[in-house]
């Protein structure tokens, strides 16, 4: 951090959740870019390797245990932006999971993201987190996507914690400190995303091209443009 020297050449799949944290902090530009990096890796393998070496453009650790972090970040970005791009990403995740990991009795861990071989194992977090976030992405009428959005927050394990009283305390503190010119560092995500960007790609296509090139993915980017109304 102090020298700027490269510490390692890999990123892991667990880090994919961080763009969701950035959304909660209203750092949408960074969240969009960070999510796009993992989207490029997902597009390359149709799942997410546990560890990816961006220097070699190959996985360092080849398995995919149906982790939820990328689906989680996709859900948060859709809730914050309402961009149909993220509905398209969630749809792609579901299609790939069904095509690659679905078996007779459930869904199986991918042993090798290159040959798509499977293991006889399904982690519990797949049902409690991965499927939950994908379901909520498309369930617009769900309580958690309406009144509950201001009353609950998800833990990193997908559990819902009530924050209604906390929000009330924050509101009271804000009222008490208005005369002191005190400001909370961030406002609500509501209406923070430009209306016109809700119906196009969340960032310039040239930036996607740079990320895709860095990951070693050759793809036609026109399929990223979402024209279907969900």
C-alpha positions as CSV (number, residue, x, y, z in Angstrom):
1,X,0.0,0.0,0.0
2,X,2.8,2.4,0.8
3,X,5.1,1.5,-2.1
4,X,2.6,0.7,-4.9
5,X,4.3,-2.6,-5.5
6,X,2.2,-5.5,-6.7
7,X,1.4,-7.8,-3.8
8,X,-0.1,-10.6,-5.8
9,X,-1.7,-11.4,-9.2
10,X,-5.0,-12.8,-8.2
11,X,-8.5,-11.9,-7.0
12,X,-10.9,-14.4,-5.4
13,X,-14.6,-14.9,-5.8
14,X,-15.4,-13.8,-2.2
15,X,-14.3,-10.3,-3.1
16,X,-17.3,-10.0,-5.5
17,X,-19.5,-9.0,-2.6
18,X,-17.6,-5.7,-2.1
19,X,-19.5,-3.8,-4.8
20,X,-22.6,-4.4,-2.7
21,X,-20.9,-2.7,0.2
22,X,-20.0,0.2,-2.1
23,X,-23.6,0.5,-3.1
24,X,-24.6,0.8,0.6
25,X,-22.0,3.5,0.9
26,X,-23.5,5.3,-2.2
27,X,-20.2,4.8,-4.0
28,X,-22.0,3.7,-7.2
29,X,-19.4,4.5,-9.8
30,X,-16.8,2.3,-8.0
31,X,-19.5,-0.4,-7.4
32,X,-20.4,-0.5,-11.1
33,X,-16.7,-0.9,-12.1
34,X,-15.9,-3.5,-9.5
35,X,-18.9,-5.6,-10.4
36,X,-18.1,-5.3,-14.2
37,X,-14.7,-7.0,-13.5
38,X,-16.4,-10.0,-12.0
39,X,-19.0,-10.0,-14.7
40,X,-16.2,-10.3,-17.2
41,X,-14.8,-13.3,-15.4
42,X,-18.2,-14.9,-15.1
43,X,-18.7,-14.4,-18.9
44,X,-15.4,-16.1,-19.6
45,X,-16.2,-19.3,-17.6
46,X,-20.0,-19.2,-17.2
47,X,-19.3,-19.5,-13.5
48,X,-16.8,-17.9,-11.1
49,X,-13.5,-19.6,-10.3
50,X,-12.5,-19.5,-6.6
51,X,-9.4,-17.6,-7.5
52,X,-8.5,-15.9,-10.8
53,X,-5.0,-14.8,-11.8
54,X,-5.4,-11.6,-13.8
55,X,-1.8,-11.7,-15.0
56,X,-2.0,-15.2,-16.5
57,X,-5.7,-14.7,-17.4
58,X,-6.4,-18.1,-15.9
59,X,-7.7,-19.5,-12.6
60,X,-5.3,-20.2,-9.8
61,X,-8.0,-22.2,-8.0
62,X,-10.4,-23.9,-10.3
63,X,-13.5,-24.9,-8.4
64,X,-16.8,-23.0,-8.0
65,X,-18.8,-24.0,-4.9
66,X,-22.0,-22.1,-5.9
67,X,-21.0,-19.0,-4.0
68,X,-23.5,-16.1,-3.6
69,X,-21.3,-13.0,-3.6
70,X,-21.6,-12.1,-7.3
71,X,-25.4,-12.7,-7.2
72,X,-25.5,-10.6,-4.0
73,X,-23.7,-7.7,-5.7
74,X,-25.9,-7.9,-8.8
75,X,-29.0,-7.7,-6.6
76,X,-27.8,-4.6,-4.7
77,X,-26.7,-2.8,-7.9
78,X,-30.1,-3.5,-9.5
79,X,-31.9,-2.2,-6.4
80,X,-29.7,1.0,-6.5
81,X,-29.8,1.7,-10.2
82,X,-32.9,-0.1,-11.6
83,X,-30.8,-0.6,-14.7
84,X,-32.1,-3.6,-16.7
85,X,-28.4,-4.5,-17.3
86,X,-28.4,-6.1,-13.9
87,X,-31.6,-8.1,-14.6
88,X,-29.8,-9.4,-17.6
89,X,-26.8,-10.4,-15.5
90,X,-29.0,-12.2,-13.0
91,X,-30.8,-14.0,-15.8
92,X,-27.4,-15.1,-17.2
93,X,-26.4,-16.4,-13.8
94,X,-29.6,-18.4,-13.5
95,X,-29.2,-19.8,-17.0
96,X,-25.6,-20.8,-16.4
97,X,-26.4,-22.4,-13.0
98,X,-29.2,-24.5,-14.7
99,X,-27.1,-25.5,-17.7
100,X,-23.9,-26.4,-15.8
101,X,-24.6,-27.2,-12.1
102,X,-28.2,-28.5,-12.0
103,X,-28.4,-32.2,-11.2
104,X,-31.2,-34.6,-10.4
105,X,-31.2,-33.8,-6.7
106,X,-30.2,-30.2,-6.7
107,X,-27.2,-28.2,-7.8
108,X,-23.6,-29.3,-7.7
109,X,-20.3,-27.6,-7.0
110,X,-18.2,-27.1,-10.1
111,X,-14.9,-29.0,-9.6
112,X,-13.1,-27.4,-12.5
113,X,-14.4,-24.3,-14.3
114,X,-12.6,-25.2,-17.5
115,X,-14.0,-28.7,-18.1
116,X,-17.2,-28.1,-16.0
117,X,-16.8,-31.3,-14.1
118,X,-18.9,-31.5,-10.9
119,X,-18.6,-32.6,-7.3
120,X,-21.2,-34.5,-5.3
121,X,-21.6,-31.5,-3.0
122,X,-24.0,-28.6,-2.6
123,X,-23.1,-26.0,0.1
124,X,-25.9,-24.8,2.3
125,X,-25.2,-21.1,1.4
126,X,-26.4,-21.8,-2.1
127,X,-30.0,-22.1,-0.9
128,X,-29.8,-19.5,1.9
129,X,-27.9,-16.9,-0.1
130,X,-27.3,-17.5,-3.8
131,X,-30.9,-18.4,-4.7
132,X,-32.3,-15.8,-2.3
133,X,-30.6,-12.9,-4.0
134,X,-31.4,-14.1,-7.5
135,X,-35.1,-14.6,-6.4
136,X,-35.3,-11.1,-4.9
137,X,-33.7,-9.5,-7.9
138,X,-36.8,-10.4,-9.9
139,X,-39.5,-10.2,-7.2
140,X,-40.4,-6.5,-7.4
141,X,-43.4,-6.9,-5.1
142,X,-41.5,-8.5,-2.3
143,X,-41.7,-6.8,1.0
144,X,-37.9,-6.5,1.3
145,X,-37.8,-4.6,-2.0
146,X,-40.5,-2.1,-0.8
147,X,-41.3,-1.1,2.7
148,X,-38.8,-3.6,4.1
149,X,-35.9,-2.0,2.2
150,X,-35.6,0.7,4.8
151,X,-36.3,-1.6,7.7
152,X,-33.9,-4.5,7.2
153,X,-30.2,-4.9,6.1
154,X,-28.6,-8.2,5.0
155,X,-25.6,-9.6,6.8
156,X,-22.8,-11.1,4.8
157,X,-24.5,-14.5,5.3
158,X,-27.8,-13.3,3.9
159,X,-29.6,-13.0,7.2
160,X,-32.0,-10.0,7.6
161,X,-31.4,-7.7,10.5
162,X,-34.0,-5.1,11.6
163,X,-32.7,-1.6,11.4
164,X,-36.0,0.4,11.7
165,X,-35.1,1.7,15.2
166,X,-31.6,2.5,14.1
167,X,-32.9,4.6,11.2
168,X,-35.3,6.4,13.6
169,X,-32.3,7.2,16.0
170,X,-30.4,8.5,13.0
171,X,-33.3,10.6,11.9
172,X,-33.6,12.1,15.4
173,X,-29.9,12.8,15.6
174,X,-30.1,14.5,12.2
175,X,-33.0,16.7,13.4
176,X,-31.1,17.6,16.6
177,X,-28.0,18.7,14.7
178,X,-29.6,20.7,11.9
179,X,-28.8,24.0,13.7
180,X,-25.2,22.9,14.1
181,X,-24.7,22.4,10.3
182,X,-23.9,18.7,11.1
183,X,-24.2,16.5,8.0
184,X,-24.2,12.7,7.7
185,X,-21.6,11.7,5.2
186,X,-24.0,10.0,2.7
187,X,-27.7,10.4,1.7
188,X,-30.1,7.7,0.6
189,X,-29.6,5.8,-2.6
190,X,-33.0,6.9,-3.8
191,X,-32.9,8.6,-7.1
192,X,-29.1,8.8,-7.0
193,X,-28.7,7.1,-10.4
194,X,-29.3,9.1,-13.6
195,X,-32.7,8.3,-15.1
196,X,-31.3,7.9,-18.7
197,X,-28.7,5.4,-17.5
198,X,-31.4,3.1,-16.2
199,X,-32.1,2.1,-19.8
200,X,-28.6,1.6,-21.1
201,X,-25.3,0.1,-20.0
202,X,-24.2,1.2,-16.5
203,X,-20.8,2.4,-17.8
204,X,-19.3,3.2,-21.2
205,X,-18.9,0.3,-23.5
206,X,-15.2,1.2,-24.0
207,X,-14.6,0.5,-20.3
208,X,-16.3,-2.9,-20.6
209,X,-14.0,-3.6,-23.6
210,X,-10.9,-2.8,-21.5
211,X,-12.0,-5.1,-18.7
212,X,-12.9,-7.9,-21.1
213,X,-9.5,-7.5,-22.8
214,X,-7.8,-7.6,-19.4
215,X,-9.6,-10.8,-18.5
216,X,-8.8,-12.3,-21.8
217,X,-12.4,-12.5,-23.0
218,X,-13.3,-12.1,-26.6
219,X,-17.0,-11.4,-26.9
220,X,-19.6,-9.4,-28.8
221,X,-20.7,-6.7,-26.4
222,X,-23.9,-6.0,-28.2
223,X,-25.5,-8.8,-26.1
224,X,-25.0,-6.6,-23.0
225,X,-27.6,-4.1,-24.3
226,X,-30.8,-5.1,-22.6
227,X,-33.8,-4.3,-24.8
228,X,-36.4,-6.7,-23.3
229,X,-38.7,-5.2,-20.7
230,X,-38.6,-7.3,-17.5
